Amino acid sequence: MFVPDLMVKQIYTIGSLRKSGDGFVFKLKNRLKESSLRRIISLSINNQSISPEKISISTAELDNITPAELQNSDGITISLGAEVIISIDDFDLAPNDTHHISMRMEFKPLGEIHLKVKDAIKQTTTLERELPRNAKNDLEPNIIKQRQDMVRDFCKSSPGTLFDYTLKTQSIKGNIEHFVGAAQVPVGIAGPLTVNGEHAKGQYLIPMATTEGTLVASYNRGMKLLNRNGGVTATVVEDLMQRAPVFVFNDARQARDFAMWIDQHFEQIKQQADDTDPHVSLIYIDTMLSNKFAYLRFNFSTGDAAGQNMVGRATFVACSWVLAQYKGVANFFLESNIATDKKSSQINIMRTRGKRVTAEATIKRDDLRNLMRVEPEQIDFHARVSAVGSFLAGTTNTGLHSANGIAAMFIATGQDVANVAESSAAILYSEVDKNGDLYLSVTIPALIVATCGGGTGLSTQRECLDMLDCVGADKARKLAEIIASVVLAGEISLACAISSLDWVPSHEEYGRN
C-alpha cells in the first residue's frame, strides 16, 4: 500500500522530542489505519546512524521492545490512534536546536515507510507543571487522586462535590482526558409528547438537562398544546456527514483539471472510503474551486453514529489513494473548514449536515385562544416580522430558540454538545389556513445526533436515551424526529409568550433564584 509523503509526516508527533536519562525519546501516532509494526530498518539523527542496540519501542501494552525482538516476533499491532514511544539510550542532543530525524520502518499492510521530520527538544522551566498522567491507565484511582491534589494545591480550593462522583471510571475511557470529577446538571422531564414520525411513533417523556429556569416548563406547555392537536408529524428527509479536504495547486487551471479527474474517478474513491468501515458509505463529492485551491466536500452516510471521526478516517484513506494516483498536488489538508464542523453555516442549510428533519403541526384557533391567549394571526405576523429581523442580523435561524431544546436534550442524552453550533440552525414557517387554524413547521437542516458511540454509552446519558427507546442501532433517525418535535414545542410556546406579552413575567416568576 503506497502512503504519500504528506501522510507519512503525520505519523510523527511534533513537539514530542524530549531528553530521557542519558538519551532521548519521541512519539509516533498511528493516523493512517490499523497496522502491524514488523521492523525498524534504520534510524538516524542529524545524519548520524543510531545503533539498534540503543533503540527500544514501547506501547500502551508493551515496554522496551528491542528492534531484534521486534523482528523475531509477529510484529506489534498498532491500532488507529495508538501511540508508539521510541527511546534512544546513550545519545546526547542539544536543547532548542532543530534536529533532523530519519526513520525507516516496515508495517503490514502499509509496507515500508520512510519518515523524515524536524523537531526540537523543548526545555521545561521550573514554572511549568506537568499534569499527572499514566500512559497505560489514566483512569486508575491513584492518578485521579494526584490530579485532584494538584487542583487543591494549585487553585487553593477543594471542590468536594465535583470530586464525589458515582460513575464508573472505566466506562468513560475514550470520553475524557485528565479526569478529576463529574459535573452534575439538573434533568427535568417534559411531556409526554406525541410524535407521528416514520421512526418515532407514540408518546415520549422528554429528558432535558439545563440550568435555565422556565425552560422545561415552557417546552412542557408547548407539548400540551401540540398534543391537543394530534401531536407532531416529523420527517427525516436527508442524512449526511461531511469531511472537506483541500488540494493546493500551482495555478487555477491545475485545480480545475484535478476537479474533473475527481468526477471521473468517483467510484474508485468511493471504494477506498467505504472499505474503512462497514457503516460508512460515500454518497457524493461536492467540488468548489477558488484561486488555486480545489475544495472537496465528501458527503457520507454513517448509520447510527454521528460519524465525524468515521468520515475523517474514510476521507483520509481516500485522499491517500488520490495523492498516490494524481501527480502535481503542491499541498494538501484533510479539513478546509468547508465541512463547517462545530460551526453554523449557510452551506449546511443548503446541503445538509447530519439529519435534515422537519417537524410540523396544525393548531386549532380555539386552542390558541383558550390556552395561550393569542390569535393565529398574531403568531403568523410575528413570524414574518422576526424573519426580517433574522435577515438583518445575518443569522442561520428564522425561529426563536431551537438551541434551548437541542442543547438540553444533547446534554441529557450524551450528544456532542458543541454540535449545537450546527444543529441549532432552523427554518421556521407558519401560515393561517382556510379554517383559521395555524400551520407551523420547523426544518432543522443540520441535526447531528447519535444513539451509539461517544457519550451515549455513559450511565445517566444512556438511561435518558433508554427513556426514549433510542439506545443502539437503528435508532438515530428516531431520536432526530423526537428532538425536532421538541424544538417545535419550544417554538410555539415562546411565540405565544411573546405575542401575549407573557414572556418577561414568566421568567420573573419561574426563572429566578
Summary of the structure (lengths in Angstrom):
residues: 513
radius of gyration: 27.4
end to end distance: 62.4
largest distance: 87.6
contacts: 1668
relative contact order: 0.11
helix: 36%
strand: 28%
